[in-house]
Amino acid sequence: MKFKLFILGVTILFLNASCEKKMDHIFDENPTERLNASVANVYSKLQSNKNGWIIKYFPSNGLEFGGYTLFAKFNNSTDVSVEGDFTTLSAQVSTYTVAPGAGPILTFDTYNRIFHYFALPGVFNREAAYQLPGFLSTQIGASNEGMKGENDFLVTKVSSDSIVMEGRKSYNKIVLLPVKSDEASTIVASYRAAVEKFHVFSNYMFEVGTESFPATFATVATKRALLIAGNTKPLAYRYTPVGLDFYTEYDVSGVKFRELKYVEPTDGYLKGYFTNDEGTIKLVPQS
């Protein structure tokens, strides 16, 4: 009996010592060192893809201006070049930093005509000197707010196939996807062609089974967010070469969707329509 108690006591002491060692190892890790390592990893990841990144950018917490596709190449640890689907302006070069904060913070810290257009107060974006070729020529948003864009983003996830960020002002989710080598030379033109093709549509109608739901634009000038009659929450999207990519999963009359692909005109749909893979919902241009 005494021998059994002795063995039990030794076992408890061993387990306790083992747990203490594990705890010591955890607390030996310096939080500052971990954060600095995360910052270095983001720097490395941004520069690793020489073909650049697709940025799914949605300014404004209210999503009323919809989404835009930016194309960014982080050329080195300081310089970034940016293009957009919404303007024909050539790539604009500015600087960026990644700094420690609540996590790695990506900041576009010097003025870039394309990227910072969204952060300009409306009183500026209505001025010719700040407007972008191929884009809007009128004031967008309130004179003191504009499109409510931002410069600083908290990096929340880095993986092999994406970088996920959160706007520090809007808290909107911003996703970066690597541009593939076989699409690098044509991707910007293909997105701009999609904008040119789809932006002319207006007065949409959602069709779900036998039900129809009229949809108007949350912001007529941008045509990238829809409001269904009786609802105040915009359904925000980006134009893509295959159709519309929405900010999040939306639900219309019980049908959930995140992407709607364009179907070319038919006898029944003279302007074509957008639909999900299951064909259970259609977004039909009325004019």
N, C-alpha and C positions, 0 to 999 in steps of 0.2 A: 504493500500500500504506500509506504513511504517512497519507494522507488518510483511508483507511478506519479505521485505528487511532484517528485523531483523533476521527472521528465516533462510534466505539464508546465512547471515553472520555467524551465529552460526554453520550452517552445514559445511561451508567451513573451519572454524577454527577447528572443530572436526575432519574432514578428514585430515587436515594438521597435526594435533597433532598425529593422528593414524599412518600416514606415517612416521613421525619422530621417533615414538617409534619402528616401524618395522626396520627402518634404523639403529637406535641405537642398536637394538638387533643383527643385522647382523655384525656391526663393533665391537660389544663387544666380538665376537668370535675371540679368539686369533689364528692366522694362525699356530703358533708353536705348540699350543695345538692340533689343528686339525691334523697336520702332525704327531705328536707323537702318537696320537690315531690311525692313519693309520698304523704306524710302528708296534704298539702293536697288531693290528688286523692281520697283515700279520704273525707275529710271532705265534700268536694263531692258525691261520688257517693252517699253515704249520705243526704244531705239532698235530693238532686235528685228523688227519687220521692216525691211528697207522699202517694201512696196507701200507702206503706210497703213492707215487705219480708217475704217468707216466709223463715223461718230453719229449715233442716233440721238439727235439733240432736240429736246423739248423745252423751250423757255417758258417761264411763267407757271407758277403753282396752279393757276386756274386752267391751264392748257387751252385757253381760248384762241391762241395763235397757231396751234397745231405743232407739227414736228418738221424737222429739216435734216437733211443728210449733209454732213461735213466730211471732208477728206483731209486728214492730217498726216504729215510726215515729220517725225521727230528726228531731225537730221543729225543731231549730236546732243550733248547734255544741256544746251542752252537754246538752240534755234528750232523753230517749228514752222512749217509751211502749211497753209490752209487754203482749201478750195471749197465751194459749195454747190449744191444742186440748184439753188435758187438764183444764182447770178453767173453771168458769163465772165466775170472778172478773173484774170489769171491768178495763180497761187500767190498769196501774200505771206511774207516771212516776218515773223516777230519772235519774241522770246517766251520761254516758259520756265517754271521751276517746280520741283517736287520737294516739299518741306514737311517736317514732322509736325503733327498737331494732334487731333483726336485719332489720327491715323495718317497715312500719307496724304498730303494735300497737293493736288495738281492745280497750279495757278498759271493762267495765261497773263503774264505780268507786264507786257508792253502792248501798245495798241496794235490791233490787227483789223483792217477794214472789214474783213469778212466775219471773223469770229465775234468781234465786239459790236457789230451792228445791232445784235439783239439786246445789248446792254445799254445802248444809247437812249437817253430820254427822248420822248417824241418830239420835243422842240428842236432836237438836232437831226433826227432821222428824216424830218421833212425838208431839210436843207439840201440843196443840190450837191454840196461838197461832200456830204456823208452818204448819199444814196449810191446804190450799186447798179451797174448796168445789167439789164435784163430782169431787174426786180422792181419793187414798188417805188412810186414817185410821189406818194402822199404820206402824211404823218400816220404812223402806226402806233396805237396805244395813247395813253394820256401824255400830256406834254412833259410831265415830271417823271414818268415811268417808262414810256416806250413799250417794248415787248417784254420787259421784266427779266431779261437775261442776266447772266452772271459770269464771273471770271474764275471762281474758286470751286473746286470739286473734291470731295472726300472720296478716296479710293476705297471701296468696301470689299472688292474681291478681284484677285488676279488668278487666272487659270490659263491653261494651254491654248484655249480658243477665244478668250475674251477678257476684257477689263471692264469692271462694273464700277460706276461712280454715283455719287449723290450730290446734287447741287447744294451748296452750303446755305443758300438763301431760299431756294424753292423746295428743296428736298426731293426734287424730281430725279428719277432714275435715268442715268445716262450710260449707254452701252457702247463700248468700242469693240469692233470686230476687225480682225486682220484682213487686209486686202490680199487676195491670192495672186500669185505671180502671173497666172494665165489671164487675169482680168485687169491687171494694173494699167495697161495702156488704153483701155476703153471704158473703164468703170465710170469715170466722171461724166463722159459724154452720154453714156447710157442712162444715167440718172437724170441728167438735164433733159434728155429727149422724153423721158417719162413725164417730167413736170410739164413740158410743152404740150404733150399729148393729153394729159388728164386734167390739167388746170383749167381748161376751157369749159369743163362741165359745170353745171349748176342745177339748182332745184331738184335735188335727189329725192328718191322714194325707196324706202326699205320694203322688201316683199318677203313675208314669212308665211308660207302656205297660202291661205286665202286672205290674209291680213295685209294691209298696206299702211306704212307710217311715213308721212312727209318729213323731210329733214332739211333744215336750212343751215347756213354757215354761221358759226359762232363769231367769226370775223370775216366779213365778205371779201376784204382785200386779200387775205392770205389763202382762203379756201383750203384749209388743212385741219378743220375741226367742225364736226356736225352737231347740231342740236335737233333732237326729235321733239315734236310738239308736246308740250306739257312737262318737259324735263329741262333742268338747268345745268346739268353736268355735260360738258362737251365730250364727244367721241373724237379724240385727237389721233391724227395719223401722219405718216410720211408717205410721199410718193416713191415708188420703187419701179424698176423695169417691168415687174410682173403685175403691179397693182398698188394696193394700199396696205401699209404695215402700221398697225395701231399701237398706241402707247402701252396699252395693257389689254387684257381680255375683257371684252364688253359683252353685254347680254341684251338682245332685242327679242322680246316675246318668247323668252325661254331658249333661244338659240345663242350659244356662246361662240365668239370668234375673236381671233387675234390678227388674222390676215385675210384679205379679200383679193382674189386674183381676177384680172380683167379678162372678159370674154368678148371677142370681136363682134361687131353688129350682126344681127340675124333679122329675119322678116318680122319677128315679134318684138325685137329690141333694136331699134334703128341706130341707137348710139352705143350699143353694147351694154354690158353690165359687169359689176364686180360680184364675186361669189366665193364661198368657202369651198374646201375640197369636197365636202359632202353634198354641196348643192342645195342646202336647206335654207339658205338666206341669199337674197339678191339686193344689191344696192344699185338702183337704176337711175342714170342721168335722165332728167326730164327735158333739159334744154342745154 
